[in-house]
């Protein structure tokens, strides 16, 4: 059974128990689907004796503010109004809409069928037969032709929103973010909130560019993406992260479908590529035109469409493996969980093995789960990935952990799906700052995958890679180095030197070498990775630029400031071209350029750069954002270098006050700003005041970092120098002696 795709949490009234009655009329019987906006229940309309599907808006969790909740509710109401106005055999019928105990609901026809995402997954991502592709495309085009004449653009057309009925019919559902052509201003208010609209694998270039010029031809582009996936088994830009997918849609020509599946008719290949044109004017101009081309194509395929073959049995080998390089076969069709930190590997591919599962030497798998259980767990897993992608780490972790427990019971603790959920739970733990726990979970997943899948399997190496990253976060750089080196050796054996995962591991190894103080080796390896990534991924690819950024960092650590400045400027220019001048990564490269300018004695240029950077950071992120404060701190440093000490002191005091309020009085950044206050006071000859601040900073660092930490010892030296300026030589000498003794006895810092 299927209906308009839904979301998460409980049905109205009694927490989602079976038998809940909404408005004295709709009795909920069984949860049948989850999605981004709510959950869908099989229900009975007791007034008419009709079986229906009821979609309930997902209640707001603690991480969602009232504004976000209002946006979701408004989208839901719009879905009801838009969908109820549409009367076409290719569109899901909406019967009723209302609110029950604070929860919005939508009553729709109950459909007997499966959505295209489920059909592809059941077939283990094998492409559909050509007649089926053409038949589905023709029916979707007819439904779109109708909706477009009504002035409505769907804006989120994707396989999960297209249902193939058991009788062969096709219906589009979920008009939750459809744009009413006559209501552009209202839609702009909804989309200007920062809440994601559309799905990256199927978004048109004009949606990505946020130009506002999104019309019915955007749906045609999305249709092209869907047909590409049905015809080849994968979307046109099936890349490792959301940013790469969006840039692919915007800037890259898709590989022709026939390059992946040569038996496709040339006319179908041409139609798909026409639909995927970057400029709307270069696409077919309406869905009716697309339908006409499909009818002509069907007439030449030799007969009516036939049902799709049954999905291959568990463990049955695929038929497409040789058409793509090995590393590409490990990519998933879903969007990996995103993070504010660099994701060092794509998440493990979700395996679609069904039924009991066992490996030689293992105990027998558990009894085969009931039909639909695995599909429900896969949907909940995908929902957890979505939560992580927007930074809801707590909710994502809880859901991944629950899914892992359910998969453990249904499929066994060593089933790839169970381990995939454990892996993602570990990733969420790093997002929550619980790195020690994440490390333990990654180690478990890596060891189990090594035993079950093999030590060189990509999923095994993914878990070991993330374990190495966690070791680095914990400051255990020697252990991280060993783990990275072993993973790199395995990836070189299995995939070769130019595989993206191999290059990611090399990048991380270079970064870790830098943290070990092996700057020369780190620079050479980072330069090697940057050159390879430029060759394999392109000079402006974000991963290439990340490594180029690391090259600049290593040059700076080697005090090769002029070379570092050239690298940072090249990275900043490339990021401005690709991401935009106000993108955080662009601004980060500008920040490092300013550091280089200051080190080269070009403080006037650095000051001008930081003034612009402070303005941009404040405008984009606000005056209290940590990056805004970093830029203000650097501005103050360069004011001092130019002799503008009164201004420098005022800037340092302002930044220190904000950092103390936002970060706390012993946060390292707060203490850095307080030290800058003391520096300014000293330059202005106010040594007694400077001594008070230096002493406060030194005491705080000793409390937090320990007496022998280099930063603590630096602060004690600052105190001693200040005492010398005040003529208190004996006290200064006592501090110098104590610092020397502590440096002699301190453990070597990496």
ZAMARGU-4260 file (C-alpha; in steps of 0.2 Angstrom, whole numbers, plus 5000, padded with zeros to 4 digits):
<rodrens>
0) 5000/5000/5000 | 5006/5018/4997 | 5000/5035/4999 | 5007/5053/4999 | 5024/5050/5007
5) 5024/5055/5026 | 5036/5057/5041 | 5039/5054/5059 | 5032/5053/5077 | 5015/5050/5084
10) 4997/5051/5077 | 4985/5063/5085 | 4977/5060/5102 | 4984/5045/5111 | 5002/5044/5105
15) 4999/5034/5089 | 4991/5018/5096 | 4981/5009/5084 | 4962/5013/5084 | 4965/5032/5087
20) 4949/5041/5080 | 4952/5058/5072 | 4937/5070/5073 | 4925/5056/5077 | 4927/5049/5059
25) 4944/5043/5054 | 4950/5028/5063 | 4969/5025/5062 | 4974/5006/5060 | 4992/5004/5054
30) 5007/5016/5051 | 5012/5013/5033 | 5025/5027/5029 | 5036/5040/5035 | 5044/5055/5027
35) 5050/5073/5029 | 5034/5081/5034 | 5024/5068/5044 | 5018/5050/5045 | 5005/5041/5035
40) 4992/5029/5042 | 4980/5016/5034 | 4963/5021/5041 | 4945/5019/5039 | 4933/5033/5036
45) 4919/5027/5047 | 4906/5039/5040 | 4907/5032/5022 | 4915/5015/5026 | 4929/5020/5014
50) 4948/5015/5017 | 4959/5030/5016 | 4976/5036/5020 | 4979/5049/5034 | 4994/5060/5034
55) 4998/5068/5050 | 5010/5083/5051 | 5026/5079/5061 | 5025/5087/5079 | 5039/5099/5082
60) 5054/5091/5092 | 5063/5101/5106 | 5076/5107/5093 | 5063/5115/5082 | 5058/5133/5086
65) 5041/5140/5084 | 5045/5148/5068 | 5051/5132/5060 | 5035/5124/5066 | 5024/5137/5058
70) 5033/5135/5042 | 5030/5116/5042 | 5011/5119/5046 | 5010/5132/5033 | 5017/5120/5020
75) 5005/5107/5026 | 4990/5118/5024 | 4996/5123/5006 | 4998/5104/5002 | 4980/5102/5007
80) 4974/5117/4997 | 4984/5113/4982 | 4981/5095/4981 | 4962/5096/4984 | 4961/5107/4969
85) 4968/5095/4957 | 4957/5082/4949 | 4967/5071/4937 | 4970/5052/4936 | 4988/5054/4938
90) 4987/5064/4955 | 4983/5057/4972 | 4965/5062/4977 | 4963/5072/4993 | 4947/5070/5002
95) 4948/5080/5018 | 4959/5091/5029 | 4959/5097/5047 | 4967/5099/5064 | 4964/5087/5078
100) 4971/5090/5096 | 4984/5102/5088 | 4990/5090/5074 | 4986/5094/5056 | 4980/5080/5045
105) 4976/5076/5027 | 4965/5062/5021 | 4969/5055/5005 | 4964/5040/4994 | 4973/5024/4999
110) 4984/5018/4985 | 4988/5000/4981 | 5006/5001/4975 | 5024/5006/4978 | 5034/5022/4975
115) 5048/5022/4962 | 5061/5023/4975 | 5055/5007/4983 | 5054/4998/4966 | 5072/5003/4963
120) 5078/4998/4980 | 5068/4981/4978 | 5077/4978/4962 | 5094/4982/4971 | 5096/4998/4960
125) 5095/4988/4944 | 5087/4999/4930 | 5069/4996/4925 | 5065/4989/4908 | 5064/5002/4894
130) 5045/4999/4891 | 5042/5002/4910 | 5052/5018/4909 | 5043/5025/4894 | 5026/5020/4902
135) 5030/5029/4918 | 5037/5044/4910 | 5022/5046/4899 | 5010/5045/4913 | 5020/5057/4924
140) 5021/5069/4909 | 5002/5069/4907 | 5000/5073/4926 | 5012/5087/4925 | 5004/5094/4909
145) 4988/5095/4919 | 4995/5103/4935 | 5005/5116/4925 | 4990/5122/4916 | 4982/5125/4933
150) 4997/5136/4937 | 5005/5124/4949 | 5023/5118/4950 | 5027/5103/4960 | 5045/5108/4964
155) 5049/5092/4973 | 5047/5078/4960 | 5057/5063/4964 | 5055/5044/4964 | 5048/5044/4982
160) 5034/5055/4976 | 5029/5045/4961 | 5018/5029/4965 | 5016/5014/4953 | 4999/5006/4956
165) 4997/4987/4955 | 4986/4989/4939 | 5001/4999/4931 | 4994/5016/4934 | 5005/5030/4940
170) 5001/5044/4952 | 5011/5059/4959 | 5009/5064/4977 | 5015/5076/4990 | 5012/5094/4983
175) 5019/5100/5000 | 5031/5113/4992 | 5022/5116/4976 | 5022/5134/4970 | 5006/5142/4965
180) 5011/5152/4949 | 5000/5167/4954 | 5006/5167/4972 | 5025/5170/4970 | 5026/5182/4984
185) 5019/5170/4997 | 5030/5156/4991 | 5045/5168/4993 | 5041/5171/5011 | 5041/5152/5014
190) 5057/5149/5005 | 5067/5163/5012 | 5068/5155/5029 | 5083/5144/5027 | 5072/5128/5027
195) 5077/5117/5013 | 5065/5116/4998 | 5067/5102/4986 | 5078/5086/4986 | 5096/5089/4980
200) 5097/5074/4968 | 5082/5081/4958 | 5084/5100/4960 | 5085/5110/4944 | 5099/5123/4942
205) 5087/5137/4944 | 5081/5131/4961 | 5099/5129/4967 | 5104/5147/4961 | 5089/5154/4971
210) 5086/5166/4956 | 5067/5166/4960 | 5064/5161/4941 | 5057/5144/4945 | 5043/5139/4933
215) 5035/5123/4926 | 5051/5119/4917 | 5060/5116/4934 | 5048/5101/4935 | 5053/5095/4918
220) 5072/5095/4924 | 5067/5085/4939 | 5057/5073/4928 | 5074/5071/4918 | 5083/5066/4934
225) 5069/5053/4938 | 5070/5046/4921 | 5089/5045/4921 | 5088/5035/4937 | 5075/5023/4931
230) 5085/5020/4915 | 5102/5018/4923 | 5099/5014/4941 | 5107/5030/4948 | 5103/5049/4947
235) 5113/5059/4935 | 5124/5067/4949 | 5126/5053/4962 | 5141/5061/4971 | 5147/5059/4989
240) 5140/5075/4997 | 5126/5087/4995 | 5137/5102/4990 | 5145/5091/4975 | 5127/5086/4970
245) 5121/5103/4969 | 5136/5110/4960 | 5135/5095/4948 | 5117/5100/4943 | 5122/5118/4941
250) 5139/5117/4932 | 5142/5099/4925 | 5136/5090/4910 | 5128/5074/4914 | 5135/5058/4907
255) 5123/5052/4893 | 5112/5037/4900 | 5118/5026/4885 | 5136/5028/4892 | 5129/5018/4907
260) 5117/5007/4898 | 5120/5005/4879 | 5104/4996/4875 | 5094/5012/4878 | 5085/5019/4863
265) 5094/5034/4856 | 5078/5044/4857 | 5076/5041/4875 | 5094/5046/4879 | 5091/5062/4869
270) 5075/5066/4878 | 5083/5064/4895 | 5097/5074/4891 | 5086/5088/4883 | 5076/5088/4900
275) 5093/5090/4909 | 5098/5106/4900 | 5105/5119/4912 | 5095/5133/4904 | 5076/5131/4905
280) 5075/5138/4887 | 5085/5124/4881 | 5073/5111/4888 | 5056/5105/4881 | 5045/5119/4884
285) 5030/5110/4891 | 5025/5093/4898 | 5013/5090/4883 | 5028/5091/4871 | 5037/5078/4882
290) 5022/5067/4882 | 5021/5068/4863 | 5039/5063/4861 | 5036/5048/4873 | 5021/5042/4863
295) 5032/5042/4847 | 5045/5033/4856 | 5033/5020/4863 | 5026/5017/4846 | 5044/5011/4841
300) 5047/5000/4856 | 5037/4985/4849 | 5023/4982/4861 | 5014/4988/4877 | 5024/4990/4893
305) 5026/4974/4904 | 5027/4972/4923 | 5044/4975/4931 | 5053/4958/4935 | 5054/4953/4953
310) 5068/4959/4964 | 5084/4948/4964 | 5085/4937/4979 | 5096/4941/4993 | 5114/4940/4989
315) 5111/4938/4970 | 5125/4946/4960 | 5120/4962/4951 | 5121/4964/4932 | 5128/4982/4931
320) 5144/4980/4941 | 5156/4982/4926 | 5148/4998/4920 | 5155/5009/4933 | 5172/5011/4942
325) 5173/5001/4958 | 5172/5017/4969 | 5156/5023/4961 | 5147/5007/4965 | 5149/5011/4983
330) 5140/5027/4982 | 5123/5028/4989 | 5108/5036/4980 | 5103/5044/4996 | 5111/5060/5003
335) 5124/5056/5016 | 5122/5064/5033 | 5130/5081/5032 | 5141/5089/5046 | 5148/5106/5050
340) 5165/5097/5051 | 5173/5089/5036 | 5165/5072/5032 | 5181/5061/5030 | 5171/5047/5021
345) 5154/5045/5014 | 5143/5035/5025 | 5142/5016/5022 | 5131/5011/5008 | 5114/5005/5014
350) 5113/4986/5009 | 5097/4980/5003 | 5098/4962/5008 | 5082/4955/5013 | 5076/4941/5024
355) 5088/4930/5035 | 5106/4934/5033 | 5122/4924/5038 | 5140/4923/5033 | 5151/4907/5033
360) 5156/4903/5051 | 5142/4914/5058 | 5127/4908/5068 | 5111/4907/5057 | 5102/4923/5054
365) 5086/4927/5063 | 5069/4922/5056 | 5064/4932/5041 | 5056/4948/5046 | 5038/4952/5042
370) 5035/4960/5025 | 5036/4979/5026 | 5047/4979/5042 | 5063/4981/5032 | 5056/4995/5021
375) 5050/5004/5037 | 5067/5003/5045 | 5075/5009/5029 | 5063/5024/5029 | 5067/5028/5047
380) 5086/5026/5044 | 5084/5039/5030 | 5075/5051/5041 | 5089/5050/5054 | 5101/5054/5040
385) 5090/5070/5036 | 5090/5075/5054 | 5109/5074/5055 | 5111/5083/5039 | 5103/5098/5047
390) 5112/5096/5063 | 5099/5089/5074 | 5112/5077/5082 | 5102/5072/5097 | 5087/5067/5088
395) 5097/5058/5074 | 5107/5048/5087 | 5092/5042/5096 | 5083/5037/5080 | 5099/5028/5073
400) 5101/5019/5089 | 5082/5014/5089 | 5084/5008/5071 | 5100/4998/5075 | 5091/4989/5089
405) 5076/4985/5078 | 5088/4979/5064 | 5098/4969/5076 | 5082/4960/5081 | 5075/4958/5063
410) 5091/4954/5054 | 5105/4950/5067 | 5119/4961/5075 | 5131/4958/5061 | 5120/4961/5046
415) 5126/4976/5035 | 5111/4986/5039 | 5113/4984/5057 | 5131/4990/5056 | 5126/5004/5045
420) 5115/5011/5058 | 5128/5009/5072 | 5140/5018/5060 | 5128/5033/5058 | 5125/5033/5077
425) 5144/5035/5080 | 5144/5049/5067 | 5131/5058/5077 | 5140/5055/5093 | 5155/5065/5086
430) 5142/5079/5081 | 5137/5079/5100 | 5155/5080/5105 | 5155/5063/5113 | 5170/5058/5103
435) 5176/5044/5115 | 5160/5035/5114 | 5160/5037/5095 | 5178/5030/5094 | 5172/5014/5103
440) 5157/5012/5092 | 5167/5015/5076 | 5180/5002/5082 | 5166/4989/5085 | 5159/4992/5068
445) 5176/4991/5060 | 5180/4975/5068 | 5164/4967/5064 | 5164/4973/5046 | 5182/4966/5044
450) 5176/4949/5050 | 5160/4949/5040 | 5164/4958/5025 | 5183/4957/5024 | 5197/4969/5030
455) 5198/4978/5013 | 5179/4980/5011 | 5175/4999/5008 | 5163/4999/5023 | 5176/4992/5034
460) 5188/5005/5029 | 5175/5019/5031 | 5173/5014/5049 | 5192/5013/5052 | 5194/5030/5044
465) 5181/5038/5055 | 5190/5030/5070 | 5206/5038/5065 | 5197/5054/5064 | 5190/5052/5081
470) 5208/5048/5088 | 5214/5064/5080 | 5200/5074/5088 | 5205/5067/5105 | 5223/5072/5102
475) 5229/5054/5100 | 5239/5059/5084 | 5251/5044/5084 | 5237/5031/5085 | 5228/5041/5072
480) 5243/5041/5061 | 5245/5022/5062 | 5226/5019/5058 | 5226/5031/5043 | 5242/5023/5036
485) 5234/5006/5037 | 5218/5012/5029 | 5227/5020/5015 | 5237/5005/5012 | 5221/4995/5010
490) 5213/5008/4999 | 5228/5008/4988 | 5227/4989/4986 | 5208/4989/4983 | 5204/5005/4973
495) 5220/5013/4967 | 5229/5029/4970 | 5216/5040/4962 | 5200/5034/4970 | 5192/5048/4980
500) 5192/5039/4996 | 5210/5035/4994 | 5213/5054/4991 | 5203/5058/5006 | 5213/5046/5017
505) 5229/5054/5011 | 5222/5071/5015 | 5218/5066/5032 | 5235/5058/5034 | 5244/5074/5029
510) 5233/5084/5041 | 5238/5072/5055 | 5256/5073/5050 | 5255/5092/5053 | 5248/5089/5070
515) 5263/5078/5074 | 5275/5092/5069 | 5281/5083/5054 | 5277/5099/5043 | 5289/5094/5028
520) 5281/5077/5026 | 5263/5085/5028 | 5267/5098/5015 | 5273/5086/5002 | 5258/5074/5005
525) 5245/5088/5004 | 5253/5095/4988 | 5252/5077/4981 | 5234/5075/4985 | 5229/5093/4979
530) 5237/5089/4962 | 5228/5072/4961 | 5211/5079/4966 | 5213/5093/4953 | 5216/5080/4940
535) 5202/5068/4946 | 5189/5080/4952 | 5194/5097/4945 | 5203/5112/4951 | 5188/5120/4958
540) 5180/5105/4967 | 5178/5108/4985 | 5189/5093/4990 | 5203/5100/4979 | 5201/5117/4987
545) 5201/5109/5005 | 5218/5101/5001 | 5225/5117/4993 | 5220/5126/5009 | 5229/5113/5019
550) 5244/5116/5008 | 5243/5134/5012 | 5243/5130/5031 | 5258/5119/5030 | 5268/5133/5020
555) 5263/5145/5034 | 5269/5133/5047 | 5286/5132/5038 | 5286/5152/5038 | 5285/5152/5019
560) 5272/5166/5020 | 5273/5173/5003 | 5270/5156/4995 | 5256/5153/5008 | 5248/5169/5003
565) 5248/5165/4985 | 5239/5148/4989 | 5226/5156/5000 | 5222/5169/4987 | 5220/5156/4973
570) 5208/5146/4985 | 5198/5162/4989 | 5196/5166/4971 | 5191/5149/4966 | 5178/5148/4981
575) 5171/5165/4977 | 5168/5159/4959 | 5160/5142/4964 | 5152/5146/4981 | 5150/5165/4980
580) 5160/5179/4988 | 5150/5177/5005 | 5152/5159/5007 | 5160/5154/5024 | 5174/5144/5015
585) 5178/5159/5004 | 5179/5170/5019 | 5190/5157/5028 | 5202/5158/5014 | 5202/5177/5015
590) 5205/5176/5034 | 5221/5166/5031 | 5227/5178/5017 | 5226/5192/5030 | 5237/5182/5042
595) 5250/5180/5029 | 5249/5198/5025 | 5252/5202/5043 | 5267/5190/5044 | 5275/5198/5029
600) 5274/5215/5037 | 5260/5221/5025 | 5248/5226/5039 | 5240/5240/5030 | 5234/5228/5017
605) 5229/5215/5031 | 5219/5229/5040 | 5209/5233/5024 | 5206/5215/5021 | 5200/5212/5039
610) 5189/5227/5039 | 5180/5220/5024 | 5179/5203/5032 | 5172/5209/5048 | 5158/5218/5038
615) 5154/5202/5029 | 5154/5191/5044 | 5143/5203/5054 | 5131/5204/5039 | 5130/5186/5036
620) 5132/5178/5054 | 5129/5192/5066 | 5141/5201/5078 | 5143/5188/5091 | 5147/5173/5079
625) 5164/5166/5083 | 5171/5169/5066 | 5165/5187/5066 | 5175/5189/5083 | 5190/5180/5075
630) 5190/5193/5061 | 5188/5207/5074 | 5203/5200/5084 | 5214/5200/5069 | 5209/5217/5064
635) 5214/5223/5081 | 5231/5214/5080 | 5235/5224/5064 | 5229/5240/5071 | 5242/5237/5084
640) 5255/5233/5071 | 5252/5249/5063 | 5254/5259/5080 | 5235/5263/5082 | 5236/5256/5100
645) 5221/5266/5107 | 5209/5258/5093 | 5218/5241/5095 | 5214/5241/5114 | 5196/5246/5112
650) 5194/5232/5099 | 5202/5220/5110 | 5191/5225/5125 | 5175/5224/5115 | 5180/5207/5108
655) 5185/5200/5125 | 5168/5206/5132 | 5158/5197/5119 | 5168/5181/5120 | 5167/5181/5139
660) 5148/5182/5138 | 5146/5170/5123 | 5160/5157/5126 | 5164/5159/5145 | 5178/5168/5155
665) 5191/5153/5153 | 5187/5149/5135 | 5204/5149/5125 | 5197/5163/5113 | 5192/5174/5128
670) 5209/5172/5135 | 5218/5176/5119 | 5207/5192/5118 | 5212/5197/5136 | 5230/5194/5132
675) 5228/5206/5118 | 5221/5219/5130 | 5237/5217/5141 | 5248/5219/5125 | 5239/5235/5121
680) 5240/5242/5139 | 5259/5238/5139 | 5262/5248/5122 | 5252/5262/5130 | 5264/5262/5145
685) 5251/5256/5157 | 5261/5242/5164 | 5252/5240/5181 | 5236/5237/5172 | 5244/5226/5160
690) 5251/5215/5174 | 5234/5212/5182 | 5227/5206/5165 | 5242/5195/5161 | 5241/5187/5179
695) 5222/5184/5176 | 5226/5175/5159 | 5240/5165/5166 | 5230/5159/5181 | 5215/5154/5170
700) 5226/5145/5158 | 5235/5135/5172 | 5218/5131/5179 | 5211/5124/5162 | 5227/5118/5153
705) 5239/5114/5167 | 5255/5123/5174 | 5266/5115/5161 | 5256/5119/5145 | 5265/5130/5132
710) 5251/5143/5133 | 5252/5144/5152 | 5271/5146/5151 | 5269/5159/5138 | 5258/5169/5150
715) 5269/5167/5164 | 5283/5174/5154 | 5272/5189/5149 | 5270/5192/5168 | 5289/5192/5170
720) 5292/5204/5156 | 5279/5216/5163 | 5287/5215/5181 | 5304/5219/5173 | 5295/5235/5165
725) 5289/5239/5182 | 5307/5237/5190 | 5302/5222/5200 | 5317/5212/5194 | 5318/5199/5208
730) 5299/5194/5206 | 5302/5193/5187 | 5318/5182/5189 | 5308/5170/5201 | 5295/5168/5187
735) 5308/5165/5174 | 5316/5152/5184 | 5300/5143/5188 | 5295/5143/5169 | 5312/5136/5165
740) 5310/5122/5178 | 5293/5118/5171 | 5298/5117/5153 | 5313/5105/5158 | 5301/5093/5167
745) 5286/5095/5155 | 5281/5080/5144 | 5285/5084/5126 | 5270/5092/5117 | 5266/5085/5100
</rodrens>
